[in-house]
Amino acid sequence: MKQKFFAAGLITAGLLAAGCSSTKSPSITAVTSGGVTVPVADGTPVSITASDQSETAQSFALAPKSVKAGKTTFTFVNGGNRKHEMIILKTDTAFDKFVVDASGKVSEDASVGEISETEAGATVVKSFDLTPGAYVLVCNIEKHYAQGMKVAFTVTP
């Protein structure tokens, strides 16, 4: 478990270093720690961490909450104790105003991408080309949205 969090820290540090460089340098494509190589994608780095406060309370922590349009690389850390996912919905609906259906999920009609179900303790890095607008990031596993796994996200021109 320590290796996973150490690797996640290295990925985040590498992404931040790549995004803050004022000189042209080659993109970081992978980080190796303890013999484990983790691929790193290009793009503006965004960190999102899923966590479980209890059986009925869960959350997302997101940084930053706004980026410029273009390639955006999400480092999704499942710090919870069960599977979680991240669905990217482009919508003007407020993050806490989605209708939850009988199965305990929200509509994914506005989805522009996702990081599929991720095991507890795992980290996934994935890039998406995002256009300007309002977005909501949700975990759409049954009941997770209603239990707090939702956050607003903005992409500016």
Salt bridges, closest charged atoms under 4 A:
ASP52 OD1 - ARG82 NE 3.53
ASP52 OD1 - HIS84 NE2 2.93
GLU55 OE2 - ARG82 NH2 3.56
GLU117 OE1 - LYS83 NZ 3.96
GLU119 OE2 - LYS83 NZ 3.50
